[in-house]
Amino acid sequence: MDDNMRIEISQLRRDILGLRSEVSGIKNDITSLKGYVLRLDSKIDKDLKKICIGDRDGIESIERLTKEVKELNRKMEREINKLERFGGIK
């Protein structure tokens, strides 16, 4: 092999390692989002029970849930955009 090929191979290896690192980061972010969704689902159940029994915190619970759902949507949109950049979602 000549020096140019060695340099290209070395650069490709670095690029692959960089992509692996980014994919790993995206996987971790998705795992975090899944955990967040599960916690949010639990909160929704608890807040709905409060609302059903006429708890005064019902309206505040709905407002908190609305904010959390909006935040979750923003986080998910960011992650989807990251995946689309790498061709993971078409």
N, CA, C and O atoms as a CHARMM CRD file, in Angstrom:
* protein
*
  360
    1    1 MET  N      0.84600  -1.19200   0.00000 PROA 1      0.00000
    2    1 MET  CA     0.00000   0.00000   0.00000 PROA 1      0.00000
    3    1 MET  C      0.88400   1.24600   0.00000 PROA 1      0.00000
    4    1 MET  O      1.94100   1.29500   0.62900 PROA 1      0.00000
    5    2 ASP  N      0.41700   2.21900  -0.71200 PROA 2      0.00000
    6    2 ASP  CA     1.18200   3.45700  -0.70000 PROA 2      0.00000
    7    2 ASP  C      0.70700   4.35100   0.44600 PROA 2      0.00000
    8    2 ASP  O     -0.28700   4.05500   1.10900 PROA 2      0.00000
    9    3 ASP  N      1.41600   5.42100   0.66000 PROA 3      0.00000
   10    3 ASP  CA     1.13100   6.30900   1.79700 PROA 3      0.00000
   11    3 ASP  C     -0.25100   6.95300   1.71400 PROA 3      0.00000
   12    3 ASP  O     -0.90800   7.14100   2.73800 PROA 3      0.00000
   13    4 ASN  N     -0.69400   7.29200   0.50600 PROA 4      0.00000
   14    4 ASN  CA    -2.02100   7.91600   0.36200 PROA 4      0.00000
   15    4 ASN  C     -3.13300   6.98400   0.82000 PROA 4      0.00000
   16    4 ASN  O     -4.08100   7.41000   1.48000 PROA 4      0.00000
   17    5 MET  N     -3.00800   5.70700   0.46400 PROA 5      0.00000
   18    5 MET  CA    -4.03000   4.74000   0.88100 PROA 5      0.00000
   19    5 MET  C     -4.01200   4.56900   2.39500 PROA 5      0.00000
   20    5 MET  O     -5.07000   4.48400   3.01900 PROA 5      0.00000
   21    6 ARG  N     -2.84100   4.51800   2.98500 PROA 6      0.00000
   22    6 ARG  CA    -2.73700   4.38900   4.44400 PROA 6      0.00000
   23    6 ARG  C     -3.37300   5.58600   5.14200 PROA 6      0.00000
   24    6 ARG  O     -4.07200   5.43700   6.14500 PROA 6      0.00000
   25    7 ILE  N     -3.12500   6.76200   4.60300 PROA 7      0.00000
   26    7 ILE  CA    -3.71000   7.97600   5.19000 PROA 7      0.00000
   27    7 ILE  C     -5.22900   7.93800   5.08000 PROA 7      0.00000
   28    7 ILE  O     -5.93300   8.26700   6.03400 PROA 7      0.00000
   29    8 GLU  N     -5.73400   7.53400   3.91000 PROA 8      0.00000
   30    8 GLU  CA    -7.18700   7.45400   3.72600 PROA 8      0.00000
   31    8 GLU  C     -7.80600   6.42800   4.66800 PROA 8      0.00000
   32    8 GLU  O     -8.84900   6.68400   5.27000 PROA 8      0.00000
   33    9 ILE  N     -7.17200   5.28100   4.79500 PROA 9      0.00000
   34    9 ILE  CA    -7.67800   4.23900   5.69600 PROA 9      0.00000
   35    9 ILE  C     -7.67600   4.74400   7.13100 PROA 9      0.00000
   36    9 ILE  O     -8.63000   4.51300   7.87400 PROA 9      0.00000
   37   10 SER  N     -6.63300   5.41900   7.51600 PROA 10     0.00000
   38   10 SER  CA    -6.55100   5.97400   8.86900 PROA 10     0.00000
   39   10 SER  C     -7.66700   6.99200   9.11100 PROA 10     0.00000
   40   10 SER  O     -8.28400   7.00000  10.17600 PROA 10     0.00000
   41   11 GLN  N     -7.92300   7.84100   8.12800 PROA 11     0.00000
   42   11 GLN  CA    -8.99500   8.83300   8.26400 PROA 11     0.00000
   43   11 GLN  C    -10.35800   8.15700   8.34500 PROA 11     0.00000
   44   11 GLN  O    -11.21400   8.56300   9.13100 PROA 11     0.00000
   45   12 LEU  N    -10.55700   7.12400   7.52900 PROA 12     0.00000
   46   12 LEU  CA   -11.82800   6.39500   7.57400 PROA 12     0.00000
   47   12 LEU  C    -12.03400   5.73600   8.93500 PROA 12     0.00000
   48   12 LEU  O    -13.14600   5.73900   9.46200 PROA 12     0.00000
   49   13 ARG  N    -10.99000   5.18200   9.49800 PROA 13     0.00000
   50   13 ARG  CA   -11.09000   4.56500  10.82800 PROA 13     0.00000
   51   13 ARG  C    -11.49200   5.59800  11.87800 PROA 13     0.00000
   52   13 ARG  O    -12.34400   5.33600  12.72800 PROA 13     0.00000
   53   14 ARG  N    -10.86700   6.77800  11.80900 PROA 14     0.00000
   54   14 ARG  CA   -11.22500   7.84600  12.75500 PROA 14     0.00000
   55   14 ARG  C    -12.67600   8.28000  12.57000 PROA 14     0.00000
   56   14 ARG  O    -13.39100   8.51800  13.54300 PROA 14     0.00000
   57   15 ASP  N    -13.10100   8.38100  11.31400 PROA 15     0.00000
   58   15 ASP  CA   -14.48900   8.76000  11.04400 PROA 15     0.00000
   59   15 ASP  C    -15.45900   7.72400  11.60400 PROA 15     0.00000
   60   15 ASP  O    -16.48100   8.07300  12.19500 PROA 15     0.00000
   61   16 ILE  N    -15.12900   6.44900  11.41200 PROA 16     0.00000
   62   16 ILE  CA   -15.98800   5.37600  11.91900 PROA 16     0.00000
   63   16 ILE  C    -16.05300   5.41900  13.43900 PROA 16     0.00000
   64   16 ILE  O    -17.12900   5.26700  14.01600 PROA 16     0.00000
   65   17 LEU  N    -14.92400   5.62300  14.08700 PROA 17     0.00000
   66   17 LEU  CA   -14.91900   5.71800  15.55200 PROA 17     0.00000
   67   17 LEU  C    -15.75300   6.90400  16.02200 PROA 17     0.00000
   68   17 LEU  O    -16.47300   6.80500  17.01500 PROA 17     0.00000
   69   18 GLY  N    -15.65800   8.02200  15.31500 PROA 18     0.00000
   70   18 GLY  CA   -16.46400   9.19000  15.66400 PROA 18     0.00000
   71   18 GLY  C    -17.94600   8.91000  15.51000 PROA 18     0.00000
   72   18 GLY  O    -18.74800   9.30200  16.35700 PROA 18     0.00000
   73   19 LEU  N    -18.31300   8.23000  14.42500 PROA 19     0.00000
   74   19 LEU  CA   -19.72100   7.89300  14.20900 PROA 19     0.00000
   75   19 LEU  C    -20.22100   6.92600  15.27500 PROA 19     0.00000
   76   19 LEU  O    -21.34300   7.06300  15.76200 PROA 19     0.00000
   77   20 ARG  N    -19.40100   5.95700  15.63500 PROA 20     0.00000
   78   20 ARG  CA   -19.79400   5.01600  16.69500 PROA 20     0.00000
   79   20 ARG  C    -20.07100   5.76000  17.99400 PROA 20     0.00000
   80   20 ARG  O    -21.03900   5.47300  18.69800 PROA 20     0.00000
   81   21 SER  N    -19.21900   6.70400  18.29400 PROA 21     0.00000
   82   21 SER  CA   -19.38900   7.48600  19.51600 PROA 21     0.00000
   83   21 SER  C    -20.69500   8.27900  19.47200 PROA 21     0.00000
   84   21 SER  O    -21.43200   8.32600  20.45700 PROA 21     0.00000
   85   22 GLU  N    -20.97400   8.89800  18.33300 PROA 22     0.00000
   86   22 GLU  CA   -22.20800   9.67200  18.21100 PROA 22     0.00000
   87   22 GLU  C    -23.43500   8.77500  18.28100 PROA 22     0.00000
   88   22 GLU  O    -24.42700   9.13700  18.91300 PROA 22     0.00000
   89   23 VAL  N    -23.38300   7.61200  17.64200 PROA 23     0.00000
   90   23 VAL  CA   -24.50300   6.67200  17.69600 PROA 23     0.00000
   91   23 VAL  C    -24.71900   6.20500  19.12900 PROA 23     0.00000
   92   23 VAL  O    -25.85900   6.08800  19.57900 PROA 23     0.00000
   93   24 SER  N    -23.64300   5.94000  19.84100 PROA 24     0.00000
   94   24 SER  CA   -23.74700   5.53300  21.24200 PROA 24     0.00000
   95   24 SER  C    -24.40800   6.63100  22.06600 PROA 24     0.00000
   96   24 SER  O    -25.25000   6.35300  22.92100 PROA 24     0.00000
   97   25 GLY  N    -24.02600   7.87400  21.80900 PROA 25     0.00000
   98   25 GLY  CA   -24.64800   8.99800  22.51100 PROA 25     0.00000
   99   25 GLY  C    -26.13100   9.09700  22.21400 PROA 25     0.00000
  100   25 GLY  O    -26.93200   9.37100  23.10800 PROA 25     0.00000
  101   26 ILE  N    -26.50000   8.87400  20.96100 PROA 26     0.00000
  102   26 ILE  CA   -27.91400   8.92200  20.57900 PROA 26     0.00000
  103   26 ILE  C    -28.67900   7.79800  21.26900 PROA 26     0.00000
  104   26 ILE  O    -29.79300   8.00800  21.74900 PROA 26     0.00000
  105   27 LYS  N    -28.08600   6.60500  21.32200 PROA 27     0.00000
  106   27 LYS  CA   -28.73600   5.48600  22.01500 PROA 27     0.00000
  107   27 LYS  C    -28.96300   5.82600  23.48400 PROA 27     0.00000
  108   27 LYS  O    -30.02700   5.53700  24.03100 PROA 27     0.00000
  109   28 ASN  N    -27.97600   6.43200  24.11900 PROA 28     0.00000
  110   28 ASN  CA   -28.12500   6.82500  25.52300 PROA 28     0.00000
  111   28 ASN  C    -29.22900   7.86100  25.68500 PROA 28     0.00000
  112   28 ASN  O    -30.00700   7.80000  26.63700 PROA 28     0.00000
  113   29 ASP  N    -29.29800   8.81400  24.75300 PROA 29     0.00000
  114   29 ASP  CA   -30.35200   9.82400  24.81000 PROA 29     0.00000
  115   29 ASP  C    -31.73100   9.18900  24.66500 PROA 29     0.00000
  116   29 ASP  O    -32.67200   9.56900  25.36200 PROA 29     0.00000
  117   30 ILE  N    -31.84600   8.22700  23.76200 PROA 30     0.00000
  118   30 ILE  CA   -33.13000   7.54800  23.55800 PROA 30     0.00000
  119   30 ILE  C    -33.51000   6.76200  24.80400 PROA 30     0.00000
  120   30 ILE  O    -34.67600   6.75000  25.19800 PROA 30     0.00000
  121   31 THR  N    -32.53900   6.10900  25.42500 PROA 31     0.00000
  122   31 THR  CA   -32.81100   5.37800  26.66700 PROA 31     0.00000
  123   31 THR  C    -33.30200   6.33800  27.74600 PROA 31     0.00000
  124   31 THR  O    -34.23100   6.02400  28.49000 PROA 31     0.00000
  125   32 SER  N    -32.67600   7.50500  27.82400 PROA 32     0.00000
  126   32 SER  CA   -33.11200   8.51600  28.79300 PROA 32     0.00000
  127   32 SER  C    -34.53300   8.96700  28.50200 PROA 32     0.00000
  128   32 SER  O    -35.33700   9.14100  29.41700 PROA 32     0.00000
  129   33 LEU  N    -34.84200   9.15400  27.21700 PROA 33     0.00000
  130   33 LEU  CA   -36.19700   9.56000  26.84100 PROA 33     0.00000
  131   33 LEU  C    -37.21700   8.48600  27.21300 PROA 33     0.00000
  132   33 LEU  O    -38.31400   8.80000  27.67400 PROA 33     0.00000
  133   34 LYS  N    -36.85400   7.22200  27.01200 PROA 34     0.00000
  134   34 LYS  CA   -37.76900   6.14000  27.38700 PROA 34     0.00000
  135   34 LYS  C    -38.06600   6.18600  28.88300 PROA 34     0.00000
  136   34 LYS  O    -39.21500   6.03700  29.29800 PROA 34     0.00000
  137   35 GLY  N    -37.02300   6.39200  29.68900 PROA 35     0.00000
  138   35 GLY  CA   -37.21800   6.49800  31.13700 PROA 35     0.00000
  139   35 GLY  C    -38.09600   7.68000  31.48500 PROA 35     0.00000
  140   35 GLY  O    -38.95300   7.59200  32.36500 PROA 35     0.00000
  141   36 TYR  N    -37.88000   8.78800  30.79000 PROA 36     0.00000
  142   36 TYR  CA   -38.68800   9.98200  31.03000 PROA 36     0.00000
  143   36 TYR  C    -40.15000   9.71500  30.68200 PROA 36     0.00000
  144   36 TYR  O    -41.05000  10.13900  31.40700 PROA 36     0.00000
  145   37 VAL  N    -40.38700   9.01500  29.58000 PROA 37     0.00000
  146   37 VAL  CA   -41.75600   8.68900  29.17400 PROA 37     0.00000
  147   37 VAL  C    -42.42200   7.81000  30.22500 PROA 37     0.00000
  148   37 VAL  O    -43.59000   8.02000  30.55300 PROA 37     0.00000
  149   38 LEU  N    -41.70200   6.83400  30.75300 PROA 38     0.00000
  150   38 LEU  CA   -42.27900   5.95900  31.77700 PROA 38     0.00000
  151   38 LEU  C    -42.62700   6.74100  33.04300 PROA 38     0.00000
  152   38 LEU  O    -43.68400   6.53000  33.63800 PROA 38     0.00000
  153   39 ARG  N    -41.73000   7.64800  33.45200 PROA 39     0.00000
  154   39 ARG  CA   -42.02900   8.47300  34.63300 PROA 39     0.00000
  155   39 ARG  C    -43.22000   9.38400  34.37100 PROA 39     0.00000
  156   39 ARG  O    -44.06500   9.57700  35.24600 PROA 39     0.00000
  157   40 LEU  N    -43.28700   9.93800  33.18000 PROA 40     0.00000
  158   40 LEU  CA   -44.39800  10.81400  32.82700 PROA 40     0.00000
  159   40 LEU  C    -45.71100  10.03600  32.81500 PROA 40     0.00000
  160   40 LEU  O    -46.74000  10.54200  33.26300 PROA 40     0.00000
  161   41 ASP  N    -45.67400   8.82100  32.30700 PROA 41     0.00000
  162   41 ASP  CA   -46.86600   7.97700  32.28600 PROA 41     0.00000
  163   41 ASP  C    -47.35500   7.71100  33.70400 PROA 41     0.00000
  164   41 ASP  O    -48.55700   7.74800  33.96700 PROA 41     0.00000
  165   42 SER  N    -46.42900   7.44500  34.61300 PROA 42     0.00000
  166   42 SER  CA   -46.78500   7.22000  36.01100 PROA 42     0.00000
  167   42 SER  C    -47.40700   8.47400  36.62400 PROA 42     0.00000
  168   42 SER  O    -48.40000   8.39400  37.34700 PROA 42     0.00000
  169   43 LYS  N    -46.80900   9.64000  36.32600 PROA 43     0.00000
  170   43 LYS  CA   -47.36400  10.89700  36.83900 PROA 43     0.00000
  171   43 LYS  C    -48.76600  11.13700  36.30200 PROA 43     0.00000
  172   43 LYS  O    -49.65000  11.59400  37.02800 PROA 43     0.00000
  173   44 ILE  N    -48.96400  10.82700  35.02900 PROA 44     0.00000
  174   44 ILE  CA   -50.28500  11.01400  34.42800 PROA 44     0.00000
  175   44 ILE  C    -51.31100  10.16600  35.16500 PROA 44     0.00000
  176   44 ILE  O    -52.39700  10.64500  35.49300 PROA 44     0.00000
  177   45 ASP  N    -50.97000   8.91000  35.42500 PROA 45     0.00000
  178   45 ASP  CA   -51.89500   8.03300  36.14800 PROA 45     0.00000
  179   45 ASP  C    -52.23700   8.59900  37.52200 PROA 45     0.00000
  180   45 ASP  O    -53.40500   8.64200  37.90900 PROA 45     0.00000
  181   46 LYS  N    -51.22100   9.03200  38.25100 PROA 46     0.00000
  182   46 LYS  CA   -51.46000   9.58300  39.59200 PROA 46     0.00000
  183   46 LYS  C    -52.30800  10.84700  39.53000 PROA 46     0.00000
  184   46 LYS  O    -53.23800  11.02200  40.31700 PROA 46     0.00000
  185   47 ASP  N    -51.97600  11.73400  38.57800 PROA 47     0.00000
  186   47 ASP  CA   -52.72300  12.98800  38.47100 PROA 47     0.00000
  187   47 ASP  C    -54.16300  12.75500  38.02500 PROA 47     0.00000
  188   47 ASP  O    -55.07400  13.44900  38.47700 PROA 47     0.00000
  189   48 LEU  N    -54.37000  11.78900  37.14400 PROA 48     0.00000
  190   48 LEU  CA   -55.74200  11.48600  36.71900 PROA 48     0.00000
  191   48 LEU  C    -56.56700  10.94400  37.88700 PROA 48     0.00000
  192   48 LEU  O    -57.75500  11.24200  38.00700 PROA 48     0.00000
  193   49 LYS  N    -55.93000  10.15100  38.74100 PROA 49     0.00000
  194   49 LYS  CA   -56.63500   9.65500  39.92400 PROA 49     0.00000
  195   49 LYS  C    -57.03000  10.81500  40.83400 PROA 49     0.00000
  196   49 LYS  O    -58.13800  10.84400  41.36900 PROA 49     0.00000
  197   50 LYS  N    -56.11200  11.77400  41.00400 PROA 50     0.00000
  198   50 LYS  CA   -56.42700  12.95200  41.81700 PROA 50     0.00000
  199   50 LYS  C    -57.59200  13.72900  41.22000 PROA 50     0.00000
  200   50 LYS  O    -58.49900  14.16000  41.93300 PROA 50     0.00000
  201   51 ILE  N    -57.55400  13.90000  39.91400 PROA 51     0.00000
  202   51 ILE  CA   -58.61600  14.64900  39.24200 PROA 51     0.00000
  203   51 ILE  C    -59.95100  13.93600  39.41900 PROA 51     0.00000
  204   51 ILE  O    -60.97100  14.57600  39.67100 PROA 51     0.00000
  205   52 CYS  N    -59.94400  12.60800  39.28800 PROA 52     0.00000
  206   52 CYS  CA   -61.18200  11.82900  39.39200 PROA 52     0.00000
  207   52 CYS  C    -61.81400  11.91400  40.77900 PROA 52     0.00000
  208   52 CYS  O    -63.03800  11.87600  40.90500 PROA 52     0.00000
  209   53 ILE  N    -60.99300  12.02900  41.81500 PROA 53     0.00000
  210   53 ILE  CA   -61.56600  12.10100  43.15900 PROA 53     0.00000
  211   53 ILE  C    -61.85600  13.53800  43.56700 PROA 53     0.00000
  212   53 ILE  O    -62.26400  13.79800  44.69900 PROA 53     0.00000
  213   54 GLY  N    -61.64500  14.46800  42.64300 PROA 54     0.00000
  214   54 GLY  CA   -61.99900  15.86100  42.91100 PROA 54     0.00000
  215   54 GLY  C    -60.96200  16.62700  43.69700 PROA 54     0.00000
  216   54 GLY  O    -61.29200  17.63300  44.32500 PROA 54     0.00000
  217   55 ASP  N    -59.74000  16.19300  43.68200 PROA 55     0.00000
  218   55 ASP  CA   -58.66300  16.89900  44.37600 PROA 55     0.00000
  219   55 ASP  C    -58.49700  18.29700  43.78500 PROA 55     0.00000
  220   55 ASP  O    -58.57400  18.47600  42.56900 PROA 55     0.00000
  221   56 ARG  N    -58.27300  19.27600  44.64300 PROA 56     0.00000
  222   56 ARG  CA   -58.12600  20.66500  44.18500 PROA 56     0.00000
  223   56 ARG  C    -56.89100  20.86700  43.31300 PROA 56     0.00000
  224   56 ARG  O    -56.80800  21.82900  42.54900 PROA 56     0.00000
  225   57 ASP  N    -55.95800  19.97600  43.43300 PROA 57     0.00000
  226   57 ASP  CA   -54.74100  20.09400  42.63000 PROA 57     0.00000
  227   57 ASP  C    -54.95700  19.63700  41.18600 PROA 57     0.00000
  228   57 ASP  O    -54.01800  19.63500  40.39100 PROA 57     0.00000
  229   58 GLY  N    -56.16400  19.25800  40.85300 PROA 58     0.00000
  230   58 GLY  CA   -56.45000  18.72300  39.51600 PROA 58     0.00000
  231   58 GLY  C    -56.05000  19.64800  38.38900 PROA 58     0.00000
  232   58 GLY  O    -55.39000  19.22800  37.43900 PROA 58     0.00000
  233   59 ILE  N    -56.44600  20.90700  38.49000 PROA 59     0.00000
  234   59 ILE  CA   -56.12400  21.86200  37.42200 PROA 59     0.00000
  235   59 ILE  C    -54.61900  22.07200  37.34200 PROA 59     0.00000
  236   59 ILE  O    -54.04700  22.11100  36.25300 PROA 59     0.00000
  237   60 GLU  N    -53.98100  22.20800  38.50100 PROA 60     0.00000
  238   60 GLU  CA   -52.52500  22.37400  38.50900 PROA 60     0.00000
  239   60 GLU  C    -51.83500  21.13700  37.93100 PROA 60     0.00000
  240   60 GLU  O    -50.82000  21.24900  37.24300 PROA 60     0.00000
  241   61 SER  N    -52.38500  19.97500  38.21100 PROA 61     0.00000
  242   61 SER  CA   -51.81900  18.74000  37.67100 PROA 61     0.00000
  243   61 SER  C    -51.89700  18.73500  36.15300 PROA 61     0.00000
  244   61 SER  O    -50.94400  18.35100  35.47500 PROA 61     0.00000
  245   62 ILE  N    -53.03000  19.15900  35.62600 PROA 62     0.00000
  246   62 ILE  CA   -53.19300  19.20700  34.17300 PROA 62     0.00000
  247   62 ILE  C    -52.18600  20.18000  33.56000 PROA 62     0.00000
  248   62 ILE  O    -51.58500  19.88500  32.52700 PROA 62     0.00000
  249   63 GLU  N    -52.00500  21.32800  34.19100 PROA 63     0.00000
  250   63 GLU  CA   -51.04700  22.31300  33.67200 PROA 63     0.00000
  251   63 GLU  C    -49.62100  21.76500  33.69800 PROA 63     0.00000
  252   63 GLU  O    -48.86100  21.95700  32.74900 PROA 63     0.00000
  253   64 ARG  N    -49.26200  21.08300  34.78500 PROA 64     0.00000
  254   64 ARG  CA   -47.92100  20.49000  34.86600 PROA 64     0.00000
  255   64 ARG  C    -47.73100  19.43000  33.78400 PROA 64     0.00000
  256   64 ARG  O    -46.69000  19.37200  33.12900 PROA 64     0.00000
  257   65 LEU  N    -48.74400  18.60000  33.60800 PROA 65     0.00000
  258   65 LEU  CA   -48.64800  17.55600  32.59300 PROA 65     0.00000
  259   65 LEU  C    -48.50600  18.15400  31.19900 PROA 65     0.00000
  260   65 LEU  O    -47.73000  17.66300  30.37800 PROA 65     0.00000
  261   66 THR  N    -49.25400  19.20700  30.94200 PROA 66     0.00000
  262   66 THR  CA   -49.16900  19.86100  29.63400 PROA 66     0.00000
  263   66 THR  C    -47.75100  20.35100  29.37600 PROA 66     0.00000
  264   66 THR  O    -47.21300  20.15900  28.28600 PROA 66     0.00000
  265   67 LYS  N    -47.14900  20.98100  30.37400 PROA 67     0.00000
  266   67 LYS  CA   -45.77200  21.46900  30.21900 PROA 67     0.00000
  267   67 LYS  C    -44.79900  20.31100  30.00000 PROA 67     0.00000
  268   67 LYS  O    -43.90700  20.39200  29.15500 PROA 67     0.00000
  269   68 GLU  N    -44.97500  19.24000  30.76100 PROA 68     0.00000
  270   68 GLU  CA   -44.06600  18.10900  30.63400 PROA 68     0.00000
  271   68 GLU  C    -44.19800  17.42700  29.27500 PROA 68     0.00000
  272   68 GLU  O    -43.20100  17.01400  28.68400 PROA 68     0.00000
  273   69 VAL  N    -45.42200  17.31200  28.78400 PROA 69     0.00000
  274   69 VAL  CA   -45.62700  16.69900  27.47200 PROA 69     0.00000
  275   69 VAL  C    -44.99200  17.56100  26.38000 PROA 69     0.00000
  276   69 VAL  O    -44.38300  17.03200  25.45000 PROA 69     0.00000
  277   70 LYS  N    -45.13100  18.87700  26.48500 PROA 70     0.00000
  278   70 LYS  CA   -44.50300  19.76900  25.50400 PROA 70     0.00000
  279   70 LYS  C    -42.98600  19.62000  25.53400 PROA 70     0.00000
  280   70 LYS  O    -42.34200  19.57300  24.48600 PROA 70     0.00000
  281   71 GLU  N    -42.41700  19.54600  26.73000 PROA 71     0.00000
  282   71 GLU  CA   -40.96500  19.37700  26.85900 PROA 71     0.00000
  283   71 GLU  C    -40.52400  18.03700  26.27000 PROA 71     0.00000
  284   71 GLU  O    -39.50000  17.95900  25.59100 PROA 71     0.00000
  285   72 LEU  N    -41.29700  16.99000  26.53400 PROA 72     0.00000
  286   72 LEU  CA   -40.97500  15.67700  25.98400 PROA 72     0.00000
  287   72 LEU  C    -41.02100  15.71600  24.45900 PROA 72     0.00000
  288   72 LEU  O    -40.15100  15.14700  23.79900 PROA 72     0.00000
  289   73 ASN  N    -42.01500  16.37400  23.90200 PROA 73     0.00000
  290   73 ASN  CA   -42.11100  16.48600  22.44600 PROA 73     0.00000
  291   73 ASN  C    -40.89400  17.20100  21.86900 PROA 73     0.00000
  292   73 ASN  O    -40.37700  16.80500  20.82400 PROA 73     0.00000
  293   74 ARG  N    -40.43700  18.25200  22.54300 PROA 74     0.00000
  294   74 ARG  CA   -39.24300  18.96900  22.07100 PROA 74     0.00000
  295   74 ARG  C    -38.01500  18.05300  22.10900 PROA 74     0.00000
  296   74 ARG  O    -37.22600  18.02600  21.16400 PROA 74     0.00000
  297   75 LYS  N    -37.86000  17.30500  23.20600 PROA 75     0.00000
  298   75 LYS  CA   -36.71100  16.40100  23.32300 PROA 75     0.00000
  299   75 LYS  C    -36.75400  15.32100  22.24400 PROA 75     0.00000
  300   75 LYS  O    -35.73800  15.00600  21.62600 PROA 75     0.00000
  301   76 MET  N    -37.93300  14.76300  22.02800 PROA 76     0.00000
  302   76 MET  CA   -38.06500  13.71600  21.02300 PROA 76     0.00000
  303   76 MET  C    -37.78100  14.26400  19.63000 PROA 76     0.00000
  304   76 MET  O    -37.13700  13.59600  18.82100 PROA 76     0.00000
  305   77 GLU  N    -38.24800  15.45700  19.34600 PROA 77     0.00000
  306   77 GLU  CA   -38.00000  16.07100  18.04400 PROA 77     0.00000
  307   77 GLU  C    -36.49800  16.25500  17.80900 PROA 77     0.00000
  308   77 GLU  O    -36.00600  16.01400  16.70700 PROA 77     0.00000
  309   78 ARG  N    -35.77300  16.68200  18.84800 PROA 78     0.00000
  310   78 ARG  CA   -34.31900  16.83600  18.71900 PROA 78     0.00000
  311   78 ARG  C    -33.65300  15.49200  18.42100 PROA 78     0.00000
  312   78 ARG  O    -32.76400  15.40800  17.57400 PROA 78     0.00000
  313   79 GLU  N    -34.08500  14.44700  19.11900 PROA 79     0.00000
  314   79 GLU  CA   -33.48800  13.12900  18.90900 PROA 79     0.00000
  315   79 GLU  C    -33.81100  12.59300  17.52100 PROA 79     0.00000
  316   79 GLU  O    -32.95700  11.99000  16.87000 PROA 79     0.00000
  317   80 ILE  N    -35.02900  12.80900  17.07300 PROA 80     0.00000
  318   80 ILE  CA   -35.41200  12.35900  15.73300 PROA 80     0.00000
  319   80 ILE  C    -34.57700  13.08500  14.68500 PROA 80     0.00000
  320   80 ILE  O    -34.13900  12.47800  13.70800 PROA 80     0.00000
  321   81 ASN  N    -34.35900  14.37000  14.88300 PROA 81     0.00000
  322   81 ASN  CA   -33.52700  15.12500  13.94200 PROA 81     0.00000
  323   81 ASN  C    -32.10500  14.57900  13.90500 PROA 81     0.00000
  324   81 ASN  O    -31.49700  14.49300  12.83800 PROA 81     0.00000
  325   82 LYS  N    -31.56900  14.20600  15.07900 PROA 82     0.00000
  326   82 LYS  CA   -30.22600  13.61600  15.11300 PROA 82     0.00000
  327   82 LYS  C    -30.19600  12.31300  14.31900 PROA 82     0.00000
  328   82 LYS  O    -29.28100  12.07600  13.53100 PROA 82     0.00000
  329   83 LEU  N    -31.20700  11.47100  14.53800 PROA 83     0.00000
  330   83 LEU  CA   -31.24600  10.19000  13.84100 PROA 83     0.00000
  331   83 LEU  C    -31.38100  10.38400  12.33800 PROA 83     0.00000
  332   83 LEU  O    -30.75700   9.66200  11.56000 PROA 83     0.00000
  333   84 GLU  N    -32.18800  11.35000  11.92700 PROA 84     0.00000
  334   84 GLU  CA   -32.37100  11.59800  10.49900 PROA 84     0.00000
  335   84 GLU  C    -31.06100  12.02500   9.84600 PROA 84     0.00000
  336   84 GLU  O    -30.80000  11.68300   8.69300 PROA 84     0.00000
  337   85 ARG  N    -30.23700  12.77000  10.57900 PROA 85     0.00000
  338   85 ARG  CA   -28.94700  13.18800  10.02400 PROA 85     0.00000
  339   85 ARG  C    -28.05900  11.99700   9.70100 PROA 85     0.00000
  340   85 ARG  O    -27.26700  12.05000   8.76000 PROA 85     0.00000
  341   86 PHE  N    -28.18300  10.93100  10.46800 PROA 86     0.00000
  342   86 PHE  CA   -27.35800   9.74700  10.23700 PROA 86     0.00000
  343   86 PHE  C    -28.06300   8.70900   9.37500 PROA 86     0.00000
  344   86 PHE  O    -27.53700   7.61500   9.17000 PROA 86     0.00000
  345   87 GLY  N    -29.23800   9.03700   8.87300 PROA 87     0.00000
  346   87 GLY  CA   -29.94700   8.10700   8.00800 PROA 87     0.00000
  347   87 GLY  C    -30.63900   6.99000   8.75400 PROA 87     0.00000
  348   87 GLY  O    -31.04500   5.99900   8.14700 PROA 87     0.00000
  349   88 GLY  N    -30.78300   7.13200  10.06600 PROA 88     0.00000
  350   88 GLY  CA   -31.43300   6.09200  10.86500 PROA 88     0.00000
  351   88 GLY  C    -32.93100   6.04800  10.69200 PROA 88     0.00000
  352   88 GLY  O    -33.55000   5.00600  10.90700 PROA 88     0.00000
  353   89 ILE  N    -33.53100   7.17300  10.30300 PROA 89     0.00000
  354   89 ILE  CA   -34.97700   7.24300  10.07900 PROA 89     0.00000
  355   89 ILE  C    -35.18400   7.85000   8.70800 PROA 89     0.00000
  356   89 ILE  O    -34.59300   8.87900   8.37900 PROA 89     0.00000
  357   90 LYS  N    -36.01100   7.22400   7.92200 PROA 90     0.00000
  358   90 LYS  CA   -36.27700   7.74400   6.56900 PROA 90     0.00000
  359   90 LYS  C    -37.71000   8.18100   6.46400 PROA 90     0.00000
  360   90 LYS  O    -38.13700   8.64800   5.40900 PROA 90     0.00000
